[in-house]
Every structure is written in structure tokens, then in C-alpha cells.
Amino acid sequence: MCGIVGYIGKRDSQPILLEGLNKLEYRGYDSAGIAVLTSNGLEVAKSQGRLAILEDRVKTDPLRGSIGIGHTRWATHGEPSDLNSHPHTDNSAKFSVVHNGIIENYMQLKEQLIGKGHQFVSETDTEIIAHLIADEYDGSLVEAVQRAVRQMRGAFALGVLTEYEPNKLIAVRYASPLIIGVGEGESFIGSDIPAILAYTRDIYILDDGEMAVLTPDGVELMTIDGTAVSKQVHHINWDLTTAEKAGYDHFMLKEIFEQPRAYRDTMLGKLSAASEKSSNRNQSQVDLSELGMTDEFIQTIEKVHIVACGTAYHAGLVGKYAIESLVRIPVETDVASEYRYRSPIITSNTLVIVVSQSGETADTLAALREAQRNGARVLAITNVVGSSIAREADYVFVTGAGPEIAVASTKAYTTQLIAFYLVSLYFAEARHTLTSEAAAELIVSLQQLPEQAEQLLQQSEQLQQLAGSLADHRDLFFIGRGLDFAVSQEGSLKLKEISYIHSEAYAAGELKHGTLALIEQGTPVVALITQDALFEKTMSNIKEVKARGAHVLAIGSAHMQDELLKSVDEVFTLPQTASLLSPALSVIPLQLLSYYVAVALGRDVDKPRNLAKSVTVE
């Protein structure tokens, strides 16, 4: 759960490393550090806290050299501190390492090294890597790294330097993401593409068990065992400005407002003209042929498991409704961190759908592998081409969200919803569970979503005003039924993760089974009410909390406004859409509400405490 960066070339490495860390700080920001091979040898500068603290330090005492590594940390072993910050060195301070991941057997290795006379100064698992490489060194850094990593169990992406070989930078990947950037007379390593995008658009994506040897002459790729590897260079087309704030106060707000574009990009090329109504598969209204999934396979699916974490799991809850409603296949949803441990019933006719924005979520990747071990095929919904999950899944749906920098996910979630709608329609056509007329009607509604999302965003000032009153409360509740309950869970998560206000989401019909005891005079309740079939039932639940003093904000479809105003304190209305598609609209005001509450409280919206963007450890 950290970010690493490295550079070797002819330029001064310090500004390149700091710029790369700035782009990676979303991965962790407990501390930051750099190590540079200077004319005086290996020098390290590191500081607890945000990157700005390190930048101030090295501004007055720069590390000058053309080869270096850097790290921004999210703590897993040892509290945030200067000593626990990366890069770490061995006792001689001749070897330096940055690391993203967890070394599971680090205590065993540490005890072995202590027995050989090594002394440790930090509480981290990473420090043992520097000591282990130094212990194995006999004149070849490559071979020392190879011998060291063979002794390590866990997940790791490494950048390694030594004074003894000052024109060499080693990168290793095993179960943690790592890319290699290729430039003119210079090379880079990074945990993610934005770290190096200002300097090169040509990259290698390392696979598990692979390493790279970077020198001034170029990049040599090999396995940990030393077998040469030939890989294709990927050219990245992202514009650098897409990873910047583009005039918005925060990345999160920028990404909320990018959702109409993201909807269009995710649907691009996948939908026929709205008027087409043929039931002929050759004239399909939804084209997901890029999945490589045959109709014959789709017709054999007996059940679906949707597995994900956090916000992606909430998208999966909506996906369950979509698949069961349109395809009539039973669906189970699981939190990825629990999936493996409940011995799920998996057969060759089970399709497991894993959802991950980064494609590197450790628990989700482990669930994918567990499903495949048990004979299931896996469909991945992810935002990152070439990610671990994308490479290992049998089928891949890449969403069109583009880079998402803010820790709190917004456009990744909504494009995952779009992906589920498209997959459900595609499956329904293959299994003949939906008439062509019904499919065409749903497609029309799908195609209207981007414009409707833009309409909602134009009403952001109303939500900003509502947020001011919510910011004064310590507790807040979200309620809804059916799909509205699924979206309520995402709304509750957004609020708590960036504002630090305690919030909970409840199925509205469950209030009378205990939760009503928490409602008192003035308690804020956000009620989602978009499902016509559940309108009367949800209104009864709203009246239950109102009768006990709750202050209710209702978010509902526009045609419900007059009836809602009779019973609630405030109403925010949504454009009319198909009930199944309502989550793609109803979540937007919840995102904005959470954002404005967090801003009103002075929170660090893009980098909330204790959290990191990409969870690459279990």
C-alpha cells in the first residue's frame, strides 16, 4: 500500500523522484523518502508526514546524482516515523531499498540476520530486505537480489541500489504492481503510470516473478531465476492533464464532474443504434465481443458470484440486481477478504465476476485465483489495462473512467455500474431472457444517462447548501429499499471516509427491528426513494423516522416530488430513468453531499486519514 519510483539517466534524479512521488501520494502519505547515489556515495533523505515535508528538507540540502529511488508510505509494519520511513539501508549504508507490499516471513529472516550480526533500527519488514541483499552480495547485485527474493514470502515490488554498482538500478515484482518506463538514454520505475508520465509514455509492465535491470544503456528484463524475458512496450495515450485537477479544488470534485464523460466512454462502441430491435445475435444491440465470451458458455452459466471490496463491492450489489432481473441467474455477492475463507461452492458452471478499480486489490486478486483453482471462469471489471487482475482473469471488461486519483472512488464506481448493465444486457440476449423491445428500451435509457448526470451536476449548489447543516452532526443515517439500499451503502461509505462523520446505511424495512432506537430529535436521515414499486413502503419508513424527530432529506425521482414534500424536510430530485438504472444517477448527489460536508469540516478530501487508494496488501 505504498508508492515507489526510481530513475537512472543523465538528469538530476531528485526533482524527477519528487515529482513521481507527488503523483503516487494517493497510495500512501504517512511518510516519504528518497535515496540517491551522489558523488559522496549513497545518501538518504526521509521524513514522517506528507511529501511537502521532505520537499522542504531537500530543497535546502539537495541530494545530487543521476540515479535514485523514492517511496511514499502507508504504514503496515511499524508506526509512521522517520525511522520507519523508506528507503531503508543495511548496516553499511551501501545498499538501499524501497518496497511496496508485505514480507510475511520477515520475523524469521530478521532473526536469522541478527544471528549473523546484523543490527536493525526500524520496526518494518522492508529493512530486512536491504540487510538480506547485503548479506547475499558477492560482487553481483542482480544475483544478490535474486537469492534474497527467493527467501522472501509475501508480496513485494522493489527498487534496489548499491554504491558498489553505481550504474545499476534493480526492480523486482511479485504480487505488487510495478512498471518500467523507457526513455531516451534514461529509464524509470514506478508503482503506477502517472508517476512517470511526464517523462515517458513507453512502458513495460512487469509480471509476477519478473525483474528488470536498468542501466544507462537500457533495460534488461528477466525472471527472478535469471531467464531472459521479451516483452511488448506499451504506449500510454493518457494526456498528462487528465491526472491533474484541471481547475477544481480537489481531485474528488473533478472526478465527480467527469462522470458524464466516463459514462460515454464506457458505453462507447458497445451499443447499437437505439432504434435497432433485432433479436438476431449477429445484429446484437449490445456488443461485448471483445470479452471473447461465447454465447455457448453464457448459456451454461448456472450461478454468478460477484466478489469485490469497498466501493467496488457496492457496485457489485447493484450488479446482482441487474443480472438477476435481466438474466434470471442466481447471484451471490461477497466481500473479497471473506470469500476464500467460507469455502464457496464453485463449479465449472459458476462465473465469478471480480471488480477492482486498480486491478491490483490484493484480496480480490486472491479471490480470483481461488475461483480459478476451483474450476470457475472469471470476468474482471477493472479500470486499468494490464493490471494483475486484468491479466489473470479469463475475460476482462475495462471501464472508461480514466485515471482516478482521489482516494474516495466516484467515477470508478459509476462506470462499474455501467459495466454491469452492459454485461447483463449482453447475457440476457445470449440466454433469450429479455425481449428485443425491452432491451432497446433499456438501451435508450442507458444512452440518456450522461446527459442526465450533467443535469444533476448543474444542481451542485443546492447540495452544497444542504451539506452545511449536516456538517454539525456526529451521526447520520441513510435508508432505502431494494436498489436504493444498495446505493445507500455507498453513500454512507463516502460520507464516513472523507468527512469522518459516523454514518450507517440500513434497509428501510429493517428500522423497526432495532435501528429506530437510534433516532432522536434532529437526527439527520438521508432517504433514497427512486423505485416506484417500493414507493409506498419506503414512505411508511420515512414517516416512522419523522415521527421520532428525524430531519429527513429525500432523494427521489422528479415525479415523486409533490408527494415527498408532504412528509420530509428537504427534497432533491432526479431525472426520470428506468428503475434498474437509477443508481447511476442517485449516487451522484450522495457523492456531492459527502464532498461538501467534508470541505465544510476542513477535511483533506483527496487523502483521508488512515486510507490509501489502492489496497495491494491483504
N, C-alpha and C positions, 0 to 999 in steps of 0.2 A: 504493500500500500504506500509506496514511495515513488519518487521520480528520479531517474538517473540520466545524466547527459555526459558526453565526452567529445573531445576534439583533438585531432592531430593534423598539423599542416604547417603553414608558414606564418600565419597570423598570430597576433597576441590572443591566447586562449581565454583569458579571464572574461572579457566582455561577451564572448560567444557562450561561455558556460553560464554566466549570469542571465543572459537573455533566454537561453534554453530553460533554465530553472524557473524563470518567470512564467514561461508557458506551461510548465509542469506543476506549478504550485497547487493547482487544484487536486493533485494526487496526494498531497500531504504538506503541512506547513507548521509542524512542531519545531523544526529546526532546518538549517541549510548549511552547506559547506562545499568547498572546492579544494582540490589538490592539484598542484601544477609542478611540473618538472622545470625548475628555474636554473640559472647559472650557479646557484648555491646548492643545488640538489633538490630533493623533494620537499615542497613546502605546502602546508595545510592551513586553511583558514575556515573556521566553522563557528556557528553561533546558534544558541537556542532562540526560538521565535521566528518571526516572519523573515522572508528573504531580504527585506529592506534593511534589517539589522546587519546582516552580512555585507550587503552592498555598501553601507556606510563605513563599515570596518575596512574593507579592502580598497575603498576609494582613497584613503589616506596612506595605506600601506599595501600597494598592489602586489599581486603575485605575477611576475612577468615570465612567460615562457610559451612555447607554441604547442605544448601537449598537456592536456589536463582532463580531469573528471570532476563531476559535480553531483550533488544529491540534495533533494528536498524530502523531508522525513515525515511519516505518520507513524507514531510510536507503536511497536508491538512488544519488544523486549527492552525493558528499562524506560524510566520516565523521560520526558523531554528535558534535555540538559545539554550543556556544551560537551561534556564528556561522552554522552551517548550519541551525539550528532555524528553523521558521516561527513567526509570519508574517514575510515579507520586505517591505522597503520600497525605494523608489527613493532616489536621492541626496538629494533634498529632504526625504525622510521625510514627504511629503504623501500618498503612495499606499501602501497595504498590501494584500498578497495572501496567501491560504492556498491550497494546491494539493495535490490527490491525483492522482498519475499520473506520466507521464514526457513531457517535451518532447524529441522525437527530434532536432530541428534546433536545439537550444539553443546549440550552439557557433557555428553560422553566425550566428544572431541576436545572440549576445553580441559577436562580432567587429564586426558592423555597428554596434551600440550603442557599443562602445568607440571606434569611428571617429568617433562624434558627440560624444565627450567623457564618456560615462558611465563611472563607476568602480564596480567590484564588490568586495564584501567576503567573499562566500561561494563555496563550490565547487558550489553547487546549480544545477539547471536552473530552479528556481522563481524565483530572484531576477531573472532576465531578464524575467519576466512583469511584475513591478512596474515595471521600467525601460521596458519596451515600452509599457505603458499610459500611463505618464507622458509618454513621447516622443510618443504619439499624441494626447494630451489637448489639446483646443482649446475647452473650455468645456462639453463633454458627456461625462460618464463613460460612459454607455451606448454612445455611438458610438466612444469611445476603446477600450473593451473589445472591441467588435465588430471594429474594424480590427486590433487586436492579435491576437485569436484566429484571424483568417483567415490570419495569417502563421505560425501555430504548427502543427507536425505532431506527432502523438503522441496521448496520452490525457490528459485533464485534467478535473477538477472544481474549480471556482474559487469563492472568495469574495473580493470586492474592495470596499475602502473608500477614500475620499479626503476630506481636510479640505475640499476645495473644494466638495463637495456633502454636507454633514454629515447629511442626512436620507435617505440612499440607500445601499442595500446591493445589490450585483450578484452574482448566482450564475450560473455557466455550467457546462454539462455536455457533454463529448464523450468517450465511451468509458470514463468512470469514473462510478460511481454518485453520485447526488445527489438529495435530496428537499427539498421546501419545506413547512414547517409553517405552518398558518394558524390564528391565534388571534383573540381579541377585542382589537383595537387593537394587535396585535403579530404578528410573523412570525418564522420561524426557517428556517435551512438546516442540513442535516446529511447525513453520508455514509450514515447508517443510522437506522432508525426509533427504536431505544432512546435515541438522543441527545436527542430532543425529546419523548418520550412522556410525560414528567412534566408537560408544559406544553400539549400539544395532541394530539388524535387524528385531526385532519383534515389530510391532506397532498396535495400534488401530487407526482407522480413525473415528473421531467424525462426526456425522451428525448434521444438524441444530437443535438447541434446546436441545442439549446434553451437559453434563458437566462431568468432571472427578475429583475425589478427590484422590490425590496422597499422600500417607503416606509411612513411612519406611517399612510398612508391605505389600504394594502393591497398586493396583489401583481399585477404585470403580467407576463404570460408572452408570450414571442416567440421566434422563431428567431434564430440568430446574424446572419442577414441583415435582421432587423427586422420580419419578418412576424408579425402578431399570432397567438397560439395560444390556442385554447379547450380546456381540459382538465377532466376529471371529478375532483372531490375524492374521495379515498379515505378512508374512515373506518376506523381501526385498532381492532380489538376486543381486542388483547392486553392482558392485565392487567399493570400495571407490575411486579407482584411476580414475574412469570414471567422477568423479566430480572435478578432478584436471586438471592442464594444460598439463601434460604429456610432458613437454619439450618445448611446444610452448610459444611464448612471451605473448600471450593473449588467453583467453578462446574463443574469437570470431574466431581467426585463427584456433585453434584446432577444433572447431565445423564446420568450413567450410571444413576442410580436413576430417572430419568424415562422410561427406555426402555419399560417395560411400557405406560405411558400412550401413548407415542409410537407403539408398535405398533398399539394400538387405534385411535388417531386416524387413522393412515394407512390402515387397513383399513375405517374407518367408512363405511358406506353402499355399499361396493364388493363385498360378499359376500352371497350368498343364504343362506337357512337351510341348515344342514349336511345336512339330510335330502333336499334337493331334488336330483334327479338327471336332470333333463330334458336331452336333447341339443338341444332346440329353442333356437335363438339368441334368440328372443323371451322365453324363460324361462332366460336365461343364468345360470350360477352365479356369474360374475364380471361386474360391471357397471362398465365403464370408458367408458361412452358419453360422459362429459364430455370425453374426449380429442378427440372429433369425428373419430375414425379409422374409416373404413368397413371392413366385412368384405371388400369387393371389393379395397380397397387392401392389406389384410393378406395376402390370398391371392396378391397379385402380388409380394410381397417375396421376393427371391432370396438376399439376404445381409444381414447386420447388422454394422455397425461400432459398437463401444462406445468412446467417447472421453472421457477424464477425466484428472484429476491427483490425485496423492497418495492419500488415503484413498478418495476417490470412484472412483479407478481400481481400487482393491482391491475395492470393491463391484461394479465392472464385471466383474471376474474371476469373481465368483460369478454375476453376471448371464449371462455367457457359458455357464456350465454349465446354468443354468436354461432358457435359450432353446433351446440345442442339445438338451437332454434332453427337453423337453416339446413343442417346436415343430418340431424337426428342420430348422432353418435354420442354415447355417454362420455362425459369428460370429467376427469378429476384434476384439481389444481393443488399443487404442492409448493411449499417453501423449499427451495433447493437445499438449504442446510439441514432439512429434516428428511428429505426424500430417500436418501440411501439407507437411512437407519431404521426405516419402517418396513423393510423388505417388501417393496411394492410388487404387486402381481403384474408381471410383464411377460408378454408372449410375442411371437413373431408378427402377430396381427395388431400389436399396440404401436401407435405412433406417439412418440414423445416430442413435444414442442418445448424447446428451451428458449428463453427470452433474456437477452442481455444487451444493454446499450453498447458497452465497450467490447463485448465478445471475449472478455478476459475474466469475468467474475468467477472466482475460484470454486465456490460451492456449485454454481450452475455447470461449470465445466466438469466437475466431479460427477454430477448427476447425469450429464450427457454420457460420460464414459460408463457409468453403472448401467444405464439403459442399453447401451450397445453391447455390453458384456452379456446382458440377458436376452439378446436377440432382437431388440426393438430397433426400428429405424428412427432417426432423429431429424426433425426440422428445426433449424435455428432461425430466430428472428433477431437480427442484430443490426447495429448502425455502422459497424466497422468491417470493411472488406479486408480479408487477410488475417483477421483476428484468430485466436486459438479456436474459439467455438465455431467460427465460420469455416475453418479448415477441417475440423474434425467431424462436423455434422454431415449427415447423408444428403441433406437438402438445405439450402440457405435462402432466406428472404432478407435482402439488405434494405433497410428503411432509408428514406431520403431526408433524414433530419439534418445531416451535415454535422460538423464539429459542435459538441455540446460541452461548454467549459464550466458553467456553474455546477456546483456540487448537487444542488436540488434539481432533479430532472423535470423537464417540462415538455419540450418538443420531442424528445425521445419517446416519452410515454404516449403522446397522442399519435405519433407515427406508428407506434406498435399497435395501437387500436386500428389504424387504417390497415395495417398488415393483416390483422386477424379478420377484419371484414372481407378483405380480398381473398384470403385463403378460404374462408367459409363459403363465399360465393363460388369459388373455383371447385371446391369439394362438392358443393350442392349440385353443380352442373354435372360433375362426373358420376354422381350417385343418383341423379334424377329425383332429388328431393324437393326441388323448387321449380315452379313453372318459369318459362322464359319471360312471361309477362311480369311475374313477381320480381324476378331478378332484374329486369330492365327498370322497374320502378325504384328498386333499391339503389341501382347504379345512378339513376338521376339524382337521388338524394345524396349519394356519396359525392358526386361531382359538384354539388352545391355547397358542400361543407367549407371549402376555402373562403368563398365569398361571405358565408355566414360567420365564420370565425373572424373575418375582418370587421364585420359589423359589431361583433361583441367587443373587440379591442377598441373600437371607437368610443365605447362607453366606460373606459377605464377610470375616468374621473369620478363617476358615481361610486365605484368600488373603493377608490382612494378615500372618499369621504366616509364611507361606511367603516373602513378599516380604523379610522381614528377612534371610534367608540369601542371597538373590540380590543384595542391595544392595552386598555386599562384593566383587563380581566386576567385572572390567573388560570381559569379553566374555561373550556369551550367544547361544545358537543356538536357533532354532525349526525344527522339522521336521514334515512332514506329506505326505500324498499326496492327489491329487485336490482336492476342495473344502477339505480340511484344509490343503493347501499354500497355497491362496488366502487362507485366514484367517490362516495363519502369517505371511504377508507383512504383514498389517495389525497383528498382534500385535507383530511386530518393529519396525514403524514407531512404534507407540505408545510402546514402551519407550524407543527411542533419542531420540524427540523431546522427551520430558518428563523423562527421568532422565539423559540424556547418556551412558548406557552403550552401548558398541558392541554391536550385535546384528545378526544376519543370519538370514534365513529361507531354507531350502533344501527342495527336493523330496526327500523322504526317500530315494527310489531313486537319487538322484544323489550321495549321500555318498561312495560308493566311487570316484567319478571325480575325487577330489581333496580334497574337504572334510574327509574323515576325518583328514587330516594336521593339522588344527587342534585335534583333540580330544586332551586330555591329562587327567591325573588331576585330578578335581574340576571339570572344565568343566561349567557348567550347560546343560542341554538341555531345552527345553520341547517335548514331543511331543504333537501333536494326533492323536487316533485315534478318529474318530466314524463312519467309513464301514465298514459290515460287509463289503462286498465286498473291501475292501483291508486288512482286519484282519491277516491272516497276513503279508502283505507288509510292512506297517508294523511289526509286531512284530519281524520279522527285522532291520529297520533300527535299531530301538531296541536290540536286542541287540548290534548292531555298535558303537554308541557306548558302550554299557555295558561291553563287552569292553575298551575303550580308556580306561576310567576316568571316563567322564562321569557326572554326577549328574543323573538324569532325573526330571522332573515330567511325568506323563502326564495329559492332559485328554481324557477319553473318555466314552462313553455308559455309563450305570449298569450295564447288563447285562455290560459288559466288565470290571468292577472286579476280580473274583476272578482272572481271567487276567492282568490288568495287574500286580497286586500281586506276582506271582511274578517279575517282571522289572524293575520300576522302583523308584525310591526313594520317590516320593510319587504319589498319585493324587487328582485332583479329578474328580468325576463329574457328568455332565449328565443332565437328564431325557431320556427316550426320545422321539424325534421322527422324522419322515421324514428319510432321509439328505440329501435335497436341501435341507431347511430347517435342517440342523444349524448352519450358520454364524451364524444369528440367535441361537443360544444359546452356541456355543463361543467367540465373540469376547468375550462379557461377562466371563468370568474373566480373559482376557488384558488387557482394559481395566483391571479392578480390580488385577490384579497390577502392571501398569505404574504405575498411580496410587500404590499403596502403596510401591513401590520408590522412586519419585520423592520421596514425602513423607519416607521414611526417610533419604534423602540430603539433605533440606532444600532441594529444588529449588522454583523458582517454577512450580508446576504449571500454573496458568492462562495464564501468559505466558512460555513457554520462550524461552531466548535465541535471537536471530537469526531468529525466526519471527514471522509475523503471521497473523491469522485468515483474511483474505480477500485472495487474491493477485490484485490488479487491474492488475498490470503483467506484461509478458512477460519 
